[in-house]
Amino acid sequence: MIREKRNKLGYTQEEMANILQISLRQYARIDKENCLPRSDILDKLISIFNMTNEEIGIYVKTVIFKKCS
């Protein structure tokens, strides 16, 4: 979901990492939904991508499910 939203806005992973002030490696893990970002980073992503409550819930569940399965 994050990757699709990023691509829709035309940002690269490197640009997003710079915007969020995190490493490219850290952002790549978020983009691949391999880890749930810290709450401050998640708040920034929600704002940048104008995510709805439903989208936030789906994203969080997707990441948690991937980690637990």
Secondary structure as UniProt FT lines:
FT   HELIX           2..9
FT   HELIX           13..20
FT   HELIX           24..31
FT   TURN            32..33
FT   HELIX           39..49
FT   HELIX           53..68
//
